Amino acid sequence: MVLTLLKAKPERKLAKQICKVVLDHFEKQYSKELGDAWNTVRDILTSPSCWQYAVLLNRFNYPFELEKNLHLKGYHSLFQGSLPYYPQSMKCYLSRTPHRMPSERHQVGNLKQYYLLNAASLLPVLALELRDGEKVLDLCAAPGGKSLALLQCAYPGYLHCNEYDSLRLRWLRQTLESFIPQPLVNVIKVSELDGREMGDAQPETFDKVLVDAPCSNDRSWLFSSDSQKAACRISQRRNLPLLQIELLRSAIKALRPGGLLVYSTCTLSKAENQDVISEVLNSYSNIMPVDIKEMARACSHDFTFAPTGQECGLLVIPDKGKAWGPMYFAKLKKSWTT
């Protein structure tokens, strides 16, 4: 899920309070799963003043002046053509320092020129390798950042954005309205279906499917303002992998044979990441892992990756000067044989 947290101002000590219940829980789990790397990750995640924000330019209302200013401020272009799939139409800039540009206000009838996001959230989108004319499903689409990024990559024949949560659905609709011109809106469908039912509703329909699953959102959970709610979240956390697997099963049904699926989360949790993908791979004879190690090699200048033990899955972890993530993503292919 795309980050929309405001950068805390150091001089205002009450701007963000770390939730000790969550931090203690993460400390136990992630010190085991990440080893020594957890110390740096924890320092970044608990220091919002270190967080970085990438600037995704909107090709449908291209900000040429802003692009010049970003260059002057020392921003550089993400990836710089190092990836096997990187459309020229996608332009994203980032700074090595934790500078945050102001967000644009939503104005009916005016397209926004840029979208602020965690740069790691573009990696699952790029892994999907969207081509013009393809049918694509964004199964858990709110708040809309990944749908928007998909549309920066290519002109799909059909884009289905689904979001089950009604409040988040409104956010998704507003994002699309703010960035996408009317003619393109005609190829986009927005629905409010339980994602677990999508496969039965639209069997073998899509060339590409993105499952940006509900997860333990590590960054926001660490700043839960209500410690009782936080404790409740933690106790319910063990149920998330079952939901994630059910969403993936539905997505696989909705994917045509030969199609590609990318699963992503914004948590470090192995139970919600590698274990979910392993369960799915062990359950299906027609779902194959796709090796994406080359993406990690090509992106190492801008991102830090933790070992996952999987060729088809990568985990971006926050690091000094590369405060992106957490972001796990895995790539699967549906074969023609069942």
C-alpha positions in Angstrom: 0.0 0.0 0.0 1.2 3.5 -0.9 2.5 5.6 2.0 0.7 8.8 2.8 2.2 9.5 6.2 3.1 13.1 6.8 6.7 13.8 7.6 7.1 14.5 11.3 8.7 17.9 12.1 11.6 17.4 14.5 10.8 20.5 16.5 7.3 19.3 17.3 8.0 16.4 19.7 4.4 15.3 19.8 4.0 15.0 16.1 4.5 11.2 16.2 4.6 8.8 19.1 6.0 5.3 18.7 3.7 2.6 19.9 5.7 0.5 22.4 3.4 -2.5 22.1 4.0 -2.7 18.4 7.7 -2.0 18.6 8.2 -4.7 21.2 6.3 -7.2 19.1 8.4 -6.2 16.0 11.6 -6.4 18.0 11.0 -10.0 18.9 10.0 -11.1 15.4 12.2 -9.1 13.1 15.4 -9.4 15.1 15.1 -13.1 14.4 14.0 -12.8 10.8 16.4 -10.0 9.7 19.3 -10.5 12.1 21.6 -7.5 12.4 19.9 -5.7 9.6 16.9 -5.1 11.9 18.9 -2.5 13.9 19.2 -0.2 10.9 15.6 -0.9 9.7 14.2 -0.1 13.2 16.2 3.1 13.4 14.7 4.3 10.0 11.2 3.1 10.7 11.1 4.9 14.1 12.5 8.1 12.7 10.0 9.8 10.3 12.3 12.7 9.8 14.6 10.2 7.9 11.8 9.1 5.6 12.1 9.8 1.9 9.4 10.5 -0.7 9.7 9.9 -4.4 7.9 12.1 -7.0 6.0 10.2 -9.7 5.3 12.6 -12.6 1.9 12.4 -14.3 2.3 11.8 -18.0 -1.3 13.0 -18.6 -0.4 16.5 -17.3 3.4 16.6 -17.6 5.1 19.1 -15.3 8.1 20.2 -17.4 8.9 23.1 -15.1 8.8 20.9 -12.0 11.1 18.4 -13.6 13.7 21.2 -14.2 13.3 22.3 -10.6 13.8 18.8 -9.3 17.0 18.5 -11.3 18.2 21.8 -9.8 17.4 20.5 -6.3 19.6 17.4 -6.8 16.8 14.9 -7.5 17.8 12.1 -9.8 15.7 9.8 -12.0 14.8 6.4 -10.6 16.3 3.3 -12.2 17.9 5.4 -15.1 17.2 2.7 -17.7 18.9 -0.2 -15.8 15.9 -2.5 -15.7 14.9 -5.0 -18.4 11.4 -3.5 -18.4 11.3 0.3 -17.7 8.9 2.3 -19.9 10.1 5.7 -21.0 6.7 7.1 -20.2 7.2 6.5 -16.4 9.2 9.3 -14.8 10.0 9.1 -11.1 12.4 11.3 -9.2 14.0 10.9 -5.8 16.4 12.7 -3.6 19.0 11.2 -1.3 17.8 13.5 1.5 14.5 13.3 3.3 13.0 16.3 1.5 9.2 16.1 1.1 7.4 18.2 -1.5 3.9 19.4 -0.6 1.1 17.3 -1.9 -1.1 18.9 -4.6 -4.7 19.6 -3.6 -7.6 17.8 -5.3 -9.4 20.1 -7.7 -12.4 18.8 -9.8 -11.6 19.1 -13.5 -7.8 19.7 -13.0 -5.4 16.8 -13.3 -2.6 16.7 -10.8 1.0 16.8 -12.0 2.7 14.5 -9.5 2.1 11.8 -6.9 4.2 11.4 -3.8 5.0 7.8 -2.8 7.5 5.3 -1.3 9.7 4.5 -4.3 9.7 0.8 -3.5 6.0 0.6 -4.3 6.9 1.0 -8.0 8.8 -2.2 -8.1 5.8 -4.6 -8.0 4.2 -2.5 -10.8 7.4 -2.8 -12.9 7.6 -6.5 -12.2 4.2 -6.9 -13.8 5.6 -5.7 -17.2 2.3 -4.2 -18.5 2.0 -3.8 -22.2 -0.4 -1.7 -24.3 -3.8 -3.3 -24.8 -3.5 -5.9 -22.0 -6.3 -6.6 -19.5 -5.1 -5.9 -16.0 -6.6 -6.4 -12.5 -5.5 -4.4 -9.5 -7.3 -6.6 -6.9 -6.8 -4.5 -3.7 -6.3 -1.1 -5.4 -6.8 1.7 -2.8 -5.5 4.3 -2.4 -4.7 4.0 -6.1 -0.9 4.7 -6.3 -0.1 1.4 -8.1 -3.1 1.7 -10.5 -1.8 5.2 -11.3 1.7 3.9 -11.8 0.4 1.1 -14.1 -1.2 3.8 -16.3 2.2 5.6 -16.5 3.7 2.4 -17.9 1.2 1.5 -20.7 -2.3 2.0 -22.1 -4.1 -1.1 -21.0 -7.1 -2.4 -23.0 -8.9 -2.7 -19.7 -8.0 -1.9 -16.1 -10.1 -3.3 -13.3 -9.5 -1.5 -10.0 -11.1 -3.3 -7.1 -11.4 -2.2 -3.4 -13.6 -3.9 -0.8 -13.3 -1.2 1.9 -15.9 1.5 1.1 -13.8 4.4 2.7 -10.7 3.4 0.9 -12.8 3.0 -2.3 -13.7 6.7 -2.2 -9.9 7.5 -1.9 -9.2 5.3 -4.9 -11.9 7.0 -7.0 -10.5 10.4 -6.1 -7.0 9.4 -7.0 -8.1 8.2 -10.4 -10.2 11.4 -11.0 -7.2 13.6 -10.0 -4.7 12.0 -12.4 -6.4 10.3 -15.3 -8.0 12.1 -18.3 -11.6 11.4 -19.2 -11.0 9.3 -22.4 -8.8 6.9 -20.4 -11.4 6.6 -17.6 -13.5 4.7 -20.2 -11.2 1.7 -20.1 -11.1 1.6 -16.2 -13.7 -0.2 -14.1 -13.9 0.4 -10.4 -15.6 -2.2 -8.2 -16.2 -2.9 -4.5 -16.1 -6.7 -4.5 -14.6 -8.9 -1.8 -11.4 -9.8 -3.6 -11.8 -13.4 -2.6 -14.8 -13.6 -4.9 -13.2 -12.0 -8.0 -11.9 -15.3 -9.4 -15.4 -16.7 -9.6 -16.8 -13.5 -10.9 -14.2 -13.0 -13.7 -12.5 -16.4 -14.4 -9.5 -16.5 -16.6 -10.1 -12.9 -17.8 -6.9 -11.0 -17.1 -3.4 -11.0 -18.7 -1.9 -9.4 -15.6 -3.0 -9.3 -12.0 -1.6 -7.3 -9.1 -2.4 -8.4 -5.6 -1.2 -5.6 -3.3 -2.6 -7.4 -0.3 -3.9 -6.1 3.1 -1.0 -6.7 5.5 0.7 -5.6 8.7 1.6 -2.1 7.5 4.8 -1.8 9.6 5.4 1.9 9.1 1.9 3.0 10.2 1.5 0.3 12.9 4.5 1.6 14.7 2.8 4.9 15.2 -0.6 3.6 16.3 -2.1 6.2 18.6 -4.3 3.7 20.5 -2.3 1.1 22.2 -5.4 -1.1 22.9 -6.2 -1.1 19.2 -2.6 -1.9 18.4 -2.6 -4.9 20.8 -5.8 -6.1 19.1 -4.2 -5.7 15.6 -1.2 -7.7 16.8 -3.4 -10.5 18.1 -5.3 -10.6 14.8 -2.1 -10.5 12.8 -1.8 -14.2 12.6 -5.1 -14.3 10.5 -3.6 -12.2 7.7 -1.7 -15.0 5.9 -5.0 -16.9 5.5 -6.7 -13.9 3.9 -3.7 -13.2 1.7 -3.7 -16.8 0.5 -7.4 -16.6 -0.3 -6.9 -13.4 -2.2 -4.1 -15.1 -4.2 -6.3 -18.1 -5.0 -9.0 -15.8 -6.3 -6.4 -13.8 -8.3 -5.1 -17.1 -9.9 -8.6 -18.0 -11.0 -9.0 -14.5 -12.6 -5.7 -14.9 -14.4 -5.7 -16.4 -17.9 -3.3 -19.2 -18.7 0.1 -17.7 -19.7 -0.7 -14.6 -17.6 1.5 -13.0 -14.9 0.7 -12.3 -11.3 2.6 -10.1 -8.8 1.9 -10.3 -5.1 3.1 -7.5 -2.8 2.9 -6.2 0.8 4.5 -3.4 2.8 5.5 -5.6 5.7 8.8 -7.3 6.6 6.9 -10.3 8.0 8.0 -13.7 6.5 4.6 -15.2 7.4 2.9 -12.7 5.2 5.5 -12.8 2.4 7.7 -15.8 1.6 5.4 -18.3 3.5 2.3 -17.1 1.6 4.1 -17.5 -1.7 5.5 -20.9 -0.7 2.0 -22.1 0.3 0.6 -21.1 -3.1 3.4 -22.6 -5.1 3.0 -25.9 -3.2 -0.7 -25.9 -3.8 -0.8 -25.4 -7.6 0.9 -27.4 -10.3 0.1 -24.7 -12.9 1.6 -21.8 -11.0 5.3 -21.2 -11.6 7.8 -18.9 -9.9 9.4 -16.2 -12.1 13.0 -15.4 -11.3 13.3 -11.6 -10.5 16.8 -11.6 -9.0 18.0 -9.4 -11.9 15.7 -6.6 -10.7 17.5 -6.5 -7.4 20.9 -6.3 -9.1 19.7 -3.5 -11.4 18.1 -1.6 -8.5 20.8 -1.9 -5.9 22.0 1.7 -6.4 18.6 3.0 -5.1 17.3 0.1 -2.9 18.6 -2.3 -0.2 17.3 -5.8 -0.4 17.2 -8.5 2.3 17.7 -12.2 1.4 14.3 -14.0 0.9 15.5 -17.4 0.0 13.3 -17.1 -3.1 14.3 -16.4 -6.7 10.7 -15.2 -7.4 10.5 -12.9 -4.3 12.4 -9.7 -3.3 12.2 -7.7 0.0 13.2 -4.0 0.1 14.3 -2.9 3.5 14.8 0.7 4.7 18.4 1.7 4.9 20.4 4.9 5.5 20.1 7.1 2.4 17.7 4.5 0.9 14.8 4.8 3.3 12.4 2.9 1.0 10.2 0.0 2.0 9.4 -2.3 3.6 8.1 -3.8 0.3 8.0 -7.4 -0.5 6.9 -8.6 -4.0 6.9 -11.9 -5.8 6.2 -12.8 -9.4 4.3 -15.9 -10.6 3.1 -17.2 -14.0 0.1 -19.4 -14.8 1.0 -22.1 -17.2 -1.2 -23.5 -19.9 -1.4 -27.0 -18.3 -3.5 -27.7 -15.2 
